């Protein structure tokens, strides 16, 4: 029988020789009898270039063929394996010559080369593998493959992929259809073999803890992690998949001869900061601690780049075009660099008439159609904004005191307000440097405002007083900021009172200027006033506070606490958790695109002289301020929503309440909706973790998991590695708390502070990003005071951002607030790996149902007229944590990740 099979095998002839590195032979089996398992099948067989050292023996031709390479093929029981590779188009959206060359070649010859690895080892203790070429099906629009294997090969566990195009390709998933369905969810770019001949490996969707990894996959699992970590040397290339750490030493540009753009390195003892992804660019010739900057996009690992669809419809490419193609042109759109808005009608004209910007780059108009419009028969473009919904609902919303306070609970920075627990309000700064620590807001001032409701003592005891306290954070920057052109600064405290209606009303604003070599300390308390002069001073004082809150919101609540703090989690996950690790699979959708958008921020937003420094206080010290906040206030354990609320006095633990917390302000939309989402996330994570870690011992013994958490604490957030508040990782509950916190930060918290930016700050008088002039009563000359008295409206307009600053911010916030057409919202489509495990599939469906119920709850609450912080005449309902949304700047929707 065997000799008969061998004789038939000898009649096979070679059909195709595949290109590198999968050198293979295709063997035509059509000469086999129809009853044979080989009938009408093309097999792709790997060849070997190694010569045997075995001593020749006298054997028949059958013995020569019975080598290890063909042993499995000679077995009778065969199974046909078929499948497809799902990709997003890699050549429809580019006119690059190399892409066009690929397109032309693909009409004649195009394929992706695969090598499948099975779970079990062969008789010699080596992984069983099968190599196949997947040609492109032009009619089906996908790659297909087919091969035969012996029945005893077992289950497929991994696949190596080689891309012989000249450009990277984006693979969504690889599916083996028969005989048993196996899915490899990739959602990854695969680099060209012309750039790097290292093949890309993907593991099947089934998750394994390290100790339970199938034998044939153990070494592959370790080697893939070793490859991802790199060696910490050299400059990273765009096609690489290396994740490593570095300090923020690329924000400054000391080599630039035009202006003072040197900046301190963030990260280290002097300026503690999270770590970023290492790029390895060469160091500055003037400052050996600073990395040189480049006009090319900053490196991110290839998997962190946007997919083709997202790049075309929206994302970093859109923001990049705005920053490169529009923002510089705004500098020439106005007669003077610091040209003021002289009338409020000038501000309204940005929505009615727009601003003509010079230039001939019509590509910019095509990728920013909502705000950049081509001027017919002209070389210029028109920058024109849609009015935000807040302005459409109520033209004067920004003037009202109740709206000023309401936005501290339901606006885009609802995570700074604190309960007043001690009186008087006190500074923790050195009194020898900054003066007396007591606040100038006295009990008597408070009682004049709240006297009709209750006494001061009752208000304090009943938890009715709240404060927005930026006094200590900003005071040390005041004198330095005032030395900069076109901006000023104060330390500020804003006191509010909770009325019986459940709404806040402002009580007093304290602005402080520390002493300097030429001036004594100055501080003043402003209160709501019915008089003309007092009323205008109150409006301008609110503008200063709002500029402070805008800066803290952008630099701390948004950038530091979400984008920046998350980057080390992403790097550590890729470096320490295999893609087949269940926690890596759980976190993957919440990390998508974050490194890419962060790299763009370093390149054009938070860099020296970038948009943030030029439009927000405290100017060139913006990033240094965020370092101070990280050093003094950031704690991982307080990033969980319940802990954050408790730390600010906005809630206390109460097991009788629905979420285990009793809110200090019952109608607190951010907290009300956030706690629903937090509970849903935690329940989902609990089900997931307990499925893979039924015993606590599995958590402690998981070497990948322990290395991951250790690296986050000691490297990614290494400047705070000795803090006592870091959670331990010993039990399932520890892991549930850590992972739930990370998912909340990347989904709910980011959405709460990001996607409403245009709605609330698109009309910038509501949230000016900078105050350019001091208070009119801050040691004025007689002439200055008279100018204020003659035309106070002009004083307010001059305090606001300039035309150039305002339009820059409006354009950026419009893009940052926009959802992509392919946005992936929390609780919607399940990841492929979630569907591979029945118990996880059930848990995710329960999670999805809770998210859908949350949608209905939010809509119901927004219609409740008794909830005055989210419903009322002209009020914008609180929708920032409403899970789903359509595309565009909708002011709602919770994506899985920080993708913009």
Secondary structure by P-SEA (a helix, b strand, c coil): caaaaaaaaaacccccccccccbbbbbbccccccccccccbbbbbbbbccccccccccccccccccccccccccccbbbbbbbbbbbcccccccccaaaaaaaaaaacbbbbbbbbbcccccccccccbbbbbbbbcccccccccccccccccccccbbbbbbcccbbbbbccccccccbbbbbbccccccccccccbbbbbbcccccccccccccaaaaaaaaaaaaacccccccccccccccccccccccccccccccccccccccccbbbbbccccccccccccccbbbbbcccccccccccccaaaaaaccaaaaaaaacccaaaaaacccccccccccaaaaaaaacbbbbbbcccaaaaaaacccccccccccbbbbcccccccccccccccccaaaaaaaaccccccccccccccccccccccccccccccccccaaaaaaaccccccaaaaaaaccbbbbccccccccaaaaaaaccccccccbbbbbbbccccbbbbcbbbbbbcccccccbbbbbbcccccaaaaaaaaaaaaaaaaaaaaaaaaccccccccccaaaaaaaaaaccccccaaaaaacccccaaaaaaaaaaccccccccccccccccccaaaaaaaaaaacccccccccaaaaaaaaccccccccccccccccccccaaaaaaaaaaaaaaaaaaaaaaaccccaaaaaaaaaaaaaaaaaaccccccccccccccccccaaaaaaaaaaaaaaacaaaaaaccccccccccccccccccccccccccccaaaaaaaaacaaaaaaaacccaaaaaaaaaaaaaaaccccccccccccccccccccaaaaaaaaaaaaaaaaaaaaaaaaaaccccccccccccccccccccccccccccbbbcccccc
